[in-house]
C-alpha cells in the first residue's frame, strides 16, 4: 500500500515537465471525475489534488507517485 498523505503536506512528483513540488489541497477516497476522466480511488488507495508551488496548476496523483518533503 502507498504512503498516506494529508491536506497541507508538501510533496514532490515527476510530471512531463520534470520534478514538481506542491501542497496537497484535497484527498479523494471515492471515484472522482477530473479533467474529463474518472480517477478511481478508495479509502486505502486515495488520490490527491496538489497545487504546484511555481505555477498554481492543480494536478491529481496517487500516493505512490508522491514523495513527502
Biopython code that builds the backbone (N, CA, C, O; Angstrom):
import numpy as np
from Bio.PDB.StructureBuilder import StructureBuilder

atoms = [
    (1, "UNK", "N", (0.841, -1.183, 0.000)),
    (1, "UNK", "CA", (0.000, 0.000, 0.000)),
    (1, "UNK", "C", (0.888, 1.248, 0.000)),
    (1, "UNK", "O", (1.927, 1.287, 0.659)),
    (2, "UNK", "N", (0.463, 2.253, -0.742)),
    (2, "UNK", "CA", (1.221, 3.502, -0.842)),
    (2, "UNK", "C", (1.127, 4.299, 0.458)),
    (2, "UNK", "O", (0.202, 4.124, 1.251)),
    (3, "UNK", "N", (2.102, 5.171, 0.652)),
    (3, "UNK", "CA", (2.104, 6.036, 1.828)),
    (3, "UNK", "C", (0.873, 6.938, 1.801)),
    (3, "UNK", "O", (0.437, 7.374, 0.736)),
    (4, "UNK", "N", (0.323, 7.211, 2.967)),
    (4, "UNK", "CA", (-0.826, 8.099, 3.089)),
    (4, "UNK", "C", (-0.340, 9.515, 3.374)),
    (4, "UNK", "O", (0.591, 9.714, 4.155)),
    (5, "UNK", "N", (-0.968, 10.485, 2.746)),
    (5, "UNK", "CA", (-0.618, 11.885, 2.929)),
    (5, "UNK", "C", (-1.841, 12.628, 3.448)),
    (5, "UNK", "O", (-2.954, 12.103, 3.424)),
    (6, "UNK", "N", (-1.625, 13.855, 3.919)),
    (6, "UNK", "CA", (-2.710, 14.667, 4.458)),
    (6, "UNK", "C", (-2.741, 16.021, 3.758)),
    (6, "UNK", "O", (-1.739, 16.474, 3.204)),
    (7, "UNK", "N", (-3.902, 16.652, 3.794)),
    (7, "UNK", "CA", (-4.032, 18.002, 3.257)),
    (7, "UNK", "C", (-3.016, 18.894, 3.967)),
    (7, "UNK", "O", (-2.890, 18.859, 5.192)),
    (8, "UNK", "N", (-2.296, 19.690, 3.187)),
    (8, "UNK", "CA", (-1.276, 20.572, 3.740)),
    (8, "UNK", "C", (0.135, 20.031, 3.619)),
    (8, "UNK", "O", (1.095, 20.787, 3.768)),
    (9, "UNK", "N", (0.288, 18.721, 3.348)),
    (9, "UNK", "CA", (1.622, 18.142, 3.178)),
    (9, "UNK", "C", (2.285, 18.711, 1.923)),
    (9, "UNK", "O", (1.634, 18.895, 0.895)),
    (10, "UNK", "N", (3.585, 18.986, 2.020)),
    (10, "UNK", "CA", (4.377, 19.467, 0.894)),
    (10, "UNK", "C", (5.019, 18.244, 0.254)),
    (10, "UNK", "O", (5.715, 17.479, 0.922)),
    (11, "UNK", "N", (4.781, 18.058, -1.068)),
    (11, "UNK", "CA", (5.227, 16.849, -1.756)),
    (11, "UNK", "C", (5.924, 17.185, -3.072)),
    (11, "UNK", "O", (5.862, 18.312, -3.563)),
    (12, "UNK", "N", (6.589, 16.168, -3.627)),
    (12, "UNK", "CA", (7.231, 16.261, -4.941)),
    (12, "UNK", "C", (6.729, 15.104, -5.784)),
    (12, "UNK", "O", (6.466, 14.018, -5.269)),
    (13, "UNK", "N", (6.596, 15.342, -7.095)),
    (13, "UNK", "CA", (6.210, 14.290, -8.025)),
    (13, "UNK", "C", (6.886, 14.541, -9.355)),
    (13, "UNK", "O", (7.389, 15.636, -9.610)),
    (14, "UNK", "N", (6.897, 13.525, -10.201)),
    (14, "UNK", "CA", (7.523, 13.622, -11.513)),
    (14, "UNK", "C", (6.425, 13.791, -12.555)),
    (14, "UNK", "O", (5.558, 12.928, -12.695)),
    (15, "UNK", "N", (6.462, 14.905, -13.286)),
    (15, "UNK", "CA", (5.468, 15.156, -14.333)),
    (15, "UNK", "C", (6.178, 15.211, -15.674)),
    (15, "UNK", "O", (7.384, 14.981, -15.759)),
    (16, "UNK", "N", (5.417, 15.521, -16.731)),
    (16, "UNK", "CA", (6.001, 15.654, -18.064)),
    (16, "UNK", "C", (7.075, 16.744, -18.077)),
    (16, "UNK", "O", (8.010, 16.689, -18.876)),
    (17, "UNK", "N", (6.940, 17.726, -17.198)),
    (17, "UNK", "CA", (7.873, 18.856, -17.144)),
    (17, "UNK", "C", (9.048, 18.599, -16.195)),
    (17, "UNK", "O", (9.858, 19.498, -15.969)),
    (18, "UNK", "N", (9.152, 17.404, -15.644)),
    (18, "UNK", "CA", (10.202, 17.089, -14.686)),
    (18, "UNK", "C", (9.654, 17.083, -13.274)),
    (18, "UNK", "O", (8.441, 16.998, -13.084)),
    (19, "UNK", "N", (10.520, 17.172, -12.285)),
    (19, "UNK", "CA", (10.086, 17.148, -10.889)),
    (19, "UNK", "C", (9.374, 18.448, -10.532)),
    (19, "UNK", "O", (9.838, 19.544, -10.849)),
    (20, "UNK", "N", (8.245, 18.294, -9.869)),
    (20, "UNK", "CA", (7.428, 19.434, -9.461)),
    (20, "UNK", "C", (7.151, 19.295, -7.971)),
    (20, "UNK", "O", (7.003, 18.184, -7.462)),
    (21, "UNK", "N", (7.082, 20.416, -7.281)),
    (21, "UNK", "CA", (6.750, 20.419, -5.856)),
    (21, "UNK", "C", (5.482, 21.212, -5.641)),
    (21, "UNK", "O", (5.207, 22.179, -6.352)),
    (22, "UNK", "N", (4.704, 20.788, -4.640)),
    (22, "UNK", "CA", (3.473, 21.487, -4.338)),
    (22, "UNK", "C", (2.884, 21.038, -3.015)),
    (22, "UNK", "O", (3.492, 20.273, -2.267)),
    (23, "UNK", "N", (1.682, 21.536, -2.744)),
    (23, "UNK", "CA", (0.993, 21.269, -1.485)),
    (23, "UNK", "C", (-0.318, 20.550, -1.781)),
    (23, "UNK", "O", (-1.060, 20.940, -2.683)),
    (24, "UNK", "N", (-0.595, 19.497, -1.014)),
    (24, "UNK", "CA", (-1.847, 18.758, -1.165)),
    (24, "UNK", "C", (-2.995, 19.638, -0.678)),
    (24, "UNK", "O", (-2.963, 20.167, 0.433)),
    (25, "UNK", "N", (-4.015, 19.786, -1.538)),
    (25, "UNK", "CA", (-5.157, 20.624, -1.179)),
    (25, "UNK", "C", (-6.424, 19.810, -0.951)),
    (25, "UNK", "O", (-7.376, 20.303, -0.347)),
    (26, "UNK", "N", (-6.444, 18.546, -1.437)),
    (26, "UNK", "CA", (-7.627, 17.715, -1.222)),
    (26, "UNK", "C", (-7.257, 16.245, -1.372)),
    (26, "UNK", "O", (-6.427, 15.889, -2.209)),
    (27, "UNK", "N", (-7.875, 15.395, -0.556)),
    (27, "UNK", "CA", (-7.672, 13.947, -0.602)),
    (27, "UNK", "C", (-8.983, 13.312, -1.050)),
    (27, "UNK", "O", (-10.027, 13.548, -0.442)),
    (28, "UNK", "N", (-8.934, 12.503, -2.115)),
    (28, "UNK", "CA", (-10.131, 11.830, -2.638)),
    (28, "UNK", "C", (-10.091, 10.350, -2.266)),
    (28, "UNK", "O", (-9.093, 9.668, -2.499)),
    (29, "UNK", "N", (-11.185, 9.863, -1.687)),
    (29, "UNK", "CA", (-11.275, 8.450, -1.301)),
    (29, "UNK", "C", (-12.404, 7.734, -2.035)),
    (29, "UNK", "O", (-12.649, 6.551, -1.796)),
    (30, "UNK", "N", (-13.091, 8.446, -2.928)),
    (30, "UNK", "CA", (-14.120, 7.848, -3.788)),
    (30, "UNK", "C", (-13.846, 8.309, -5.207)),
    (30, "UNK", "O", (-13.257, 9.369, -5.416)),
    (31, "UNK", "N", (-14.277, 7.503, -6.199)),
    (31, "UNK", "CA", (-14.047, 7.862, -7.596)),
    (31, "UNK", "C", (-14.478, 9.300, -7.845)),
    (31, "UNK", "O", (-15.500, 9.761, -7.337)),
    (32, "UNK", "N", (-13.669, 9.996, -8.642)),
    (32, "UNK", "CA", (-13.936, 11.411, -8.911)),
    (32, "UNK", "C", (-13.671, 11.704, -10.387)),
    (32, "UNK", "O", (-12.700, 11.210, -10.959)),
    (33, "UNK", "N", (-14.531, 12.500, -10.993)),
    (33, "UNK", "CA", (-14.315, 12.932, -12.366)),
    (33, "UNK", "C", (-13.443, 14.185, -12.317)),
    (33, "UNK", "O", (-13.773, 15.162, -11.644)),
    (34, "UNK", "N", (-12.326, 14.139, -13.040)),
    (34, "UNK", "CA", (-11.360, 15.232, -13.005)),
    (34, "UNK", "C", (-10.784, 15.416, -14.398)),
    (34, "UNK", "O", (-10.199, 14.488, -14.956)),
    (35, "UNK", "N", (-10.943, 16.598, -14.960)),
    (35, "UNK", "CA", (-10.454, 16.934, -16.301)),
    (35, "UNK", "C", (-10.945, 15.928, -17.344)),
    (35, "UNK", "O", (-10.190, 15.513, -18.222)),
    (36, "UNK", "N", (-12.213, 15.545, -17.236)),
    (36, "UNK", "CA", (-12.829, 14.671, -18.230)),
    (36, "UNK", "C", (-12.605, 13.186, -18.038)),
    (36, "UNK", "O", (-13.088, 12.391, -18.843)),
    (37, "UNK", "N", (-11.899, 12.789, -17.013)),
    (37, "UNK", "CA", (-11.618, 11.372, -16.757)),
    (37, "UNK", "C", (-12.078, 10.993, -15.360)),
    (37, "UNK", "O", (-12.081, 11.820, -14.448)),
    (38, "UNK", "N", (-12.468, 9.726, -15.201)),
    (38, "UNK", "CA", (-12.809, 9.227, -13.877)),
    (38, "UNK", "C", (-11.534, 8.669, -13.252)),
    (38, "UNK", "O", (-10.909, 7.759, -13.797)),
    (39, "UNK", "N", (-11.164, 9.217, -12.121)),
    (39, "UNK", "CA", (-9.997, 8.736, -11.372)),
    (39, "UNK", "C", (-10.517, 7.818, -10.276)),
    (39, "UNK", "O", (-11.317, 8.223, -9.432)),
    (40, "UNK", "N", (-10.048, 6.572, -10.303)),
    (40, "UNK", "CA", (-10.503, 5.576, -9.341)),
    (40, "UNK", "C", (-9.673, 5.663, -8.069)),
    (40, "UNK", "O", (-8.443, 5.626, -8.110)),
    (41, "UNK", "N", (-10.357, 5.778, -6.951)),
    (41, "UNK", "CA", (-9.665, 5.846, -5.671)),
    (41, "UNK", "C", (-10.552, 5.258, -4.581)),
    (41, "UNK", "O", (-11.777, 5.224, -4.696)),
    (42, "UNK", "N", (-9.904, 4.804, -3.537)),
    (42, "UNK", "CA", (-10.596, 4.196, -2.408)),
    (42, "UNK", "C", (-9.998, 4.739, -1.117)),
    (42, "UNK", "O", (-9.028, 5.496, -1.142)),
    (43, "UNK", "N", (-10.572, 4.356, -0.013)),
    (43, "UNK", "CA", (-10.063, 4.747, 1.296)),
    (43, "UNK", "C", (-8.609, 4.278, 1.468)),
    (43, "UNK", "O", (-7.785, 5.000, 2.029)),
    (44, "UNK", "N", (-8.300, 3.070, 0.984)),
    (44, "UNK", "CA", (-6.949, 2.522, 1.144)),
    (44, "UNK", "C", (-6.004, 2.928, 0.014)),
    (44, "UNK", "O", (-4.791, 2.759, 0.143)),
    (45, "UNK", "N", (-6.530, 3.455, -1.081)),
    (45, "UNK", "CA", (-5.715, 3.881, -2.217)),
    (45, "UNK", "C", (-6.251, 5.216, -2.754)),
    (45, "UNK", "O", (-6.797, 5.270, -3.856)),
    (46, "UNK", "N", (-6.094, 6.290, -1.970)),
    (46, "UNK", "CA", (-6.660, 7.591, -2.361)),
    (46, "UNK", "C", (-5.848, 8.274, -3.461)),
    (46, "UNK", "O", (-4.728, 7.873, -3.776)),
    (47, "UNK", "N", (-6.441, 9.304, -4.028)),
    (47, "UNK", "CA", (-5.718, 10.195, -4.934)),
    (47, "UNK", "C", (-5.746, 11.585, -4.313)),
    (47, "UNK", "O", (-6.645, 11.926, -3.545)),
    (48, "UNK", "N", (-4.736, 12.377, -4.666)),
    (48, "UNK", "CA", (-4.556, 13.676, -4.034)),
    (48, "UNK", "C", (-4.535, 14.782, -5.076)),
    (48, "UNK", "O", (-3.891, 14.655, -6.117)),
    (49, "UNK", "N", (-5.249, 15.874, -4.788)),
    (49, "UNK", "CA", (-5.148, 17.081, -5.601)),
    (49, "UNK", "C", (-4.020, 17.906, -5.007)),
    (49, "UNK", "O", (-3.967, 18.132, -3.798)),
    (50, "UNK", "N", (-3.114, 18.356, -5.877)),
    (50, "UNK", "CA", (-1.926, 19.069, -5.426)),
    (50, "UNK", "C", (-1.783, 20.358, -6.227)),
    (50, "UNK", "O", (-1.917, 20.354, -7.451)),
    (51, "UNK", "N", (-1.512, 21.459, -5.531)),
    (51, "UNK", "CA", (-1.279, 22.748, -6.190)),
    (51, "UNK", "C", (0.230, 22.975, -6.303)),
    (51, "UNK", "O", (0.948, 22.989, -5.303)),
    (52, "UNK", "N", (0.697, 23.155, -7.555)),
    (52, "UNK", "CA", (2.115, 23.399, -7.812)),
    (52, "UNK", "C", (2.570, 24.690, -7.146)),
    (52, "UNK", "O", (1.863, 25.697, -7.178)),
    (53, "UNK", "N", (3.752, 24.655, -6.545)),
    (53, "UNK", "CA", (4.325, 25.843, -5.915)),
    (53, "UNK", "C", (4.623, 26.939, -6.936)),
    (53, "UNK", "O", (4.423, 28.121, -6.655)),
    (54, "UNK", "N", (5.098, 26.551, -8.119)),
    (54, "UNK", "CA", (5.546, 27.537, -9.106)),
    (54, "UNK", "C", (4.413, 28.092, -9.964)),
    (54, "UNK", "O", (4.379, 29.292, -10.238)),
    (55, "UNK", "N", (3.484, 27.232, -10.393)),
    (55, "UNK", "CA", (2.502, 27.670, -11.395)),
    (55, "UNK", "C", (1.073, 27.740, -10.886)),
    (55, "UNK", "O", (0.198, 28.239, -11.594)),
    (56, "UNK", "N", (0.810, 27.256, -9.681)),
    (56, "UNK", "CA", (-0.551, 27.145, -9.139)),
    (56, "UNK", "C", (-1.414, 26.151, -9.924)),
    (56, "UNK", "O", (-2.622, 26.078, -9.699)),
    (57, "UNK", "N", (-0.807, 25.381, -10.848)),
    (57, "UNK", "CA", (-1.515, 24.331, -11.588)),
    (57, "UNK", "C", (-1.971, 23.259, -10.605)),
    (57, "UNK", "O", (-1.255, 22.940, -9.656)),
    (58, "UNK", "N", (-3.156, 22.706, -10.828)),
    (58, "UNK", "CA", (-3.670, 21.628, -9.987)),
    (58, "UNK", "C", (-3.465, 20.305, -10.713)),
    (58, "UNK", "O", (-3.830, 20.165, -11.881)),
    (59, "UNK", "N", (-2.880, 19.340, -10.018)),
    (59, "UNK", "CA", (-2.665, 18.002, -10.569)),
    (59, "UNK", "C", (-3.257, 16.980, -9.612)),
    (59, "UNK", "O", (-3.479, 17.274, -8.438)),
    (60, "UNK", "N", (-3.514, 15.768, -10.124)),
    (60, "UNK", "CA", (-4.045, 14.704, -9.280)),
    (60, "UNK", "C", (-3.173, 13.461, -9.443)),
    (60, "UNK", "O", (-2.929, 13.002, -10.559)),
    (61, "UNK", "N", (-2.708, 12.925, -8.315)),
    (61, "UNK", "CA", (-1.834, 11.758, -8.325)),
    (61, "UNK", "C", (-2.175, 10.815, -7.173)),
    (61, "UNK", "O", (-2.726, 11.222, -6.150)),
    (62, "UNK", "N", (-1.826, 9.534, -7.374)),
    (62, "UNK", "CA", (-1.917, 8.559, -6.292)),
    (62, "UNK", "C", (-0.690, 8.721, -5.391)),
    (62, "UNK", "O", (0.323, 9.289, -5.799)),
    (63, "UNK", "N", (-0.796, 8.222, -4.183)),
    (63, "UNK", "CA", (0.276, 8.356, -3.209)),
    (63, "UNK", "C", (1.589, 7.747, -3.650)),
    (63, "UNK", "O", (2.650, 8.245, -3.273)),
    (64, "UNK", "N", (1.551, 6.674, -4.446)),
    (64, "UNK", "CA", (2.772, 6.024, -4.907)),
    (64, "UNK", "C", (3.644, 6.901, -5.793)),
    (64, "UNK", "O", (4.836, 6.637, -5.953)),
    (65, "UNK", "N", (3.054, 7.945, -6.369)),
    (65, "UNK", "CA", (3.801, 8.855, -7.244)),
    (65, "UNK", "C", (4.373, 10.041, -6.481)),
    (65, "UNK", "O", (5.085, 10.863, -7.058)),
    (66, "UNK", "N", (4.071, 10.136, -5.192)),
    (66, "UNK", "CA", (4.459, 11.311, -4.412)),
    (66, "UNK", "C", (5.564, 10.995, -3.404)),
    (66, "UNK", "O", (5.682, 9.874, -2.908)),
    (67, "UNK", "N", (6.363, 12.016, -3.120)),
    (67, "UNK", "CA", (7.391, 11.946, -2.102)),
    (67, "UNK", "C", (7.181, 13.126, -1.170)),
    (67, "UNK", "O", (7.113, 14.270, -1.621)),
    (68, "UNK", "N", (7.076, 12.858, 0.132)),
    (68, "UNK", "CA", (6.875, 13.928, 1.099)),
    (68, "UNK", "C", (8.183, 14.675, 1.317)),
    (68, "UNK", "O", (9.242, 14.062, 1.455)),
    (69, "UNK", "N", (8.105, 16.006, 1.346)),
    (69, "UNK", "CA", (9.293, 16.848, 1.562)),
    (69, "UNK", "C", (9.358, 17.330, 2.986)),
    (69, "UNK", "O", (10.287, 18.050, 3.352)),
]
sb = StructureBuilder()
sb.init_structure("model")
sb.init_model(0)
sb.init_chain("A")
sb.init_seg("    ")
for serial, (resi, resn, name, xyz) in enumerate(atoms, 1):
    if name == "N":
        sb.init_residue(resn, " ", resi, " ")
    sb.init_atom(name, np.array(xyz, "f"), 0.0, 1.0, " ", f" {name:<3s}", serial, name[0])
structure = sb.get_structure()
